[in-house]
Amino acid sequence: MVLFLLACLLGCLIPAVGFGAEPPPDLTTALTLYNDCQYSAARKIFSTLAAAHPDDPGLNFYLGRLALWFNDDSQALACLQKAAQLAPTEARIQNALGDAFGLAAQEAGLLSKFGWADKCLAAYRRAVELEPGNPDFHWSLLCYYSMAPMIAGGSMSKAYAQAAEIRKLDPVGGRTAFATLYLEDKRNAEAFAEFDGILGRQPDDYLALYQIGRCAALSGEQLGRGLTALRRCLMLPRPAGVGIPREWNIHYRIGNILEKQGDTAGARREYDLATKSNPDFRPAKEALKK
């Protein structure tokens, strides 16, 4: 669950707090690297800055988020719990803390899993309470409700309610939210339909093409169409904006489709291209391990 959340959320550049209107040059560089998904390089600079400013909640926030990406649950918890103590009303910190609790739940033994899960859900709810107009925080709740077992508070009806909230705040993101849940529910035709209308009007809509490819990769249906859509994305200019799929995301999804088609060599080539485009892109690295 946490890897899925990070794939959605780590691309969001959120200004650090504690340095005022003029951040030091090193912080600007770190934020630029972070926003460009160069997480290893960003982590080194943030670590150096945090050594000089150990009580800055923004630096602890970024270090915690990066620790999550690299599956370092102990550092993630330490940094994000400290950030939450220093800035208890920062919604982004509560949301990231929920991610850290979620990772801890995944790594914990059976008896302690539910305690961590409760903390995860509480932190996500707190983030939404503090900043209800941010769709990213509703995404965290959607993912929790759709993936957690019922005994831990999972509920598809609650997940769909979060998708409806996302659609109110961000109609484009709402389509992806509903498609994500339809795929989880094996309602694959409805997932594809979320983007069919857009492509009927705008055949080269970059995001809709990517989502058709993603739906194909995850569902195992319409594989040829998904492959064509993703390859078309590689030929189009990438739209500006935070959270727009990058080249490595596209190669990764092409690899998923080729793997489902039985083309192992082709899939490996695409995963290699993804890791060459971004050496910190964990999903492609993990796919290559298989």
N, C-alpha and C positions, 0 to 999 in steps of 0.2 A: 504493500500500500504506500509506504513512504517513498519508494523510488518513483511510483506513478505521480505522487503529489509533487515531488521535486521537479520532475520533468515539466510539470505545468507551471510551477511557481518560481523556480530559481531564476528564470529569465527576467523577473520583474525587478527593475532597478529602483530601490527605495533609498532616498537620501539618508546618510548617516546623521546621527544627532550628536551634539556635544562639542562641535567645532565652530559653530557660528556660521556666518554668511560666507566666509572665505576659508574653505578647507585647505589644509596644507597640500603641497604638490603630490606627495606620496599617496595621500588618501584619494586624490583625483585619479591618479594612475590605477590604484587598486579598484576603484569603482568602475573605471573604464574596462579593465580586464574582467571584472565580475560580470558586467553587462554584456561583454562579448563572450561569456561562458568559458573564459580561460581561467578555470578555477584553481589550478595548482599555483600559477603565478600570483593570482590575487591573494591566495591564502598566505603565501610567504610575506607579502607586504602587510596584510592585515595583522599577522602575528607580530611583526616588528613594531607596528604602531601600538598594538595592544600592550606590548611589554612596557612601552613608555606611558601609556594611558590605560592602566588596568581597570579603571572604574568607569570607562566610557560605555554606555549601554549600546550605542550604535556599533562600536567595534566588536563587542561581545555578540551582538546580534549576527553580524556578518560571519564571524568566526564560527558561531554555532550552526548557521545555515550551511557553510562550507563543510563543516565536520559531518553534517548529515549526508551531504552528497558523497563524501568519501567513506560513509558507513562507520564513522567513528562515534559511536553512541555515547561513550563516556565524556568526550570533550564537548559534544553537542549539548548534553544535559548540563554540564558545568557552566558553559558559556551562556546558554539561554536562560537557565535559572538565575544566574547572576544578573543578566540583562533585565529579566522580569522584576527582580528585587529593586534594581536601580530606576526602572521606568515602568511601574506597574500598570499604567493606563495606555501603554503603546500596543495598539491592536496587532501590528505586524509581529511584535515580539511574542505575544500570546499565541498567535497562529504558528509561528516557528517552534515555540515550546511544545505545542500540540504534536508537531511532526516528531520532535525528539522523544516525547512520551510514546508515540506510536512505534518508533523504532525500538525503544526499550521493551515495549510489549511483544514485538516480534522476536526479540532476542531472549526474553525472559523464560523461566520455567513455567510449567502449567499453573502452579499455585499462585504466582504473582502476575500472570498475564493480565487478569481482569482489573487489578488495581491500576496498572499502567494504562490500560485502555480507558478506564474511567477518567483518569487525569487528562488523557489525550482529548476525549470528547469535551470535557469541561473547558479546556484551553481553547479549543476551536469555537465553542459557544461563546466564550468570553470575547474572543476576537470579533465575532459578528456583532455582539452586543455593543462593543466599543466603536465599531465602524461598520454599520449595517449596509452602507452604500458601496462597499468594496466587494466586487464579485469574486475575487480570489479567495476570500475567507469563506464565502458560501461554497466554493468548490471544495474546500477542505472538508466541510460537513458533508457534502454530497459523497465524496469518496469514502468517508468514514461510514456513513449510513449504508452505502451500497456494498461495502466489503466486509464490515464487521459482522460476526454472528449475532443472531437475535438476542442471545443471552448477554451480549456486551453492548446492546443498544442499537444493533443494526436493524435497518428497516428500509425496504425499497420505497415505501410510500413517503417516508420522510426524505429520502434521496430525491424523489421526483419533485417534492415541494421545494427543495433547494434549487433544482434545475429551473423551476418556474421563477424563483427569485432572481437567479442569474439572468434569465431571459428578460426580465423587467429592466435590469440594470445594463445589460449588454446583449442586444438581440443576436449578434453574431456568435458570441460565446454561448448564448443559450442554445443555439442549434447544436453546438458541439456537446454541451452538457446533456441534452436529451438523447443525442446519438450515442453517447457513452453509456447511458443507462439502457437504451434499447439493445445495444450489443450485449450488455451484461444479462439482459432478460431474454436473449436469443430472438429478439424481434428485429432481425437483421434488415428486412425490407424497409421498416420504418426508419432505421438508422440511415440508410442510403437516401431515403426520401427527404431527409432534412436538407440535403444539398442538391437534389435533382432540380428543384425549381430555380435555384440560383444559376446553375450551369445551363439551364434552358435559356436564360436571359443573357448570361455572360459566360460563354464557354471557356474563357481563359481566366476565370476568377481563381486566383492562386490558392486562397484558403480553402475554397470549396473543392478544388482538385486534390489538394493534400488530404482533406478529410475523407474524400471518396477512397483514396489510397489507404488511409488508416483503417477505414471500415472494412475494406477488403482484406487487409493484413490481419486484422483481429478476428474477423468472422470466418475467413476461409471461403467466402463467396465473391463472385464477380472479380476473380483474380486478374483476368486479362484486362478488364476495365480499370481496375485499381493500378495496375502496372503502367498502363498508358497514361493515366492521370498523373502519377508521380513523375514519370519521365517528362511529361509536359511541364511540370513545375520546374524541373531543372533547366528548361529552355527559357523560362519567363524571368523577368526581373523580379527580385524579391521585394515585396512592398515594405515600406518603412514602418516601424512601430515595434513596441515591446511585445514579446511573446509570439512573433511570427515564426513559423518553422524555418529552421536553417537547413543548409545543404546536408549536414550530417543526419538530421532528422529524416530527410527524404531518402537518402541512401539506406538508412536503417530500415525504413518501411519497405523499400524495394527488396532488401534482403529478406525480410519476413515473408513477402509474397513468393519470392523465388524458392525459399525453403519449403513453403507449402506446396509448391509445384514440383518439388523433388530435385530442383537444380541446386545441389549443395555447393558446387564450385562457384556458380553465379552468386549465390547468397554470400559466400565467403568474400568474394570480390567486393560486394557492396558494403559489407561490414568493415572490410579493410579501408575502403574509401571514407566511410563515416569516421573511423578512428584517425585517419590521416587528416581529415578536415578539422577534427577536434579530438585531440588525444585524451581529453577528460570526459568524453562521452561514454559513461559507464554501460548503458544498455548494449551498445555495439560490442564493447569489450567482452561482456558476459555472453553475448551470442556467439562470439568467436570461440570462447572456451568450450562451448558445446560441440 
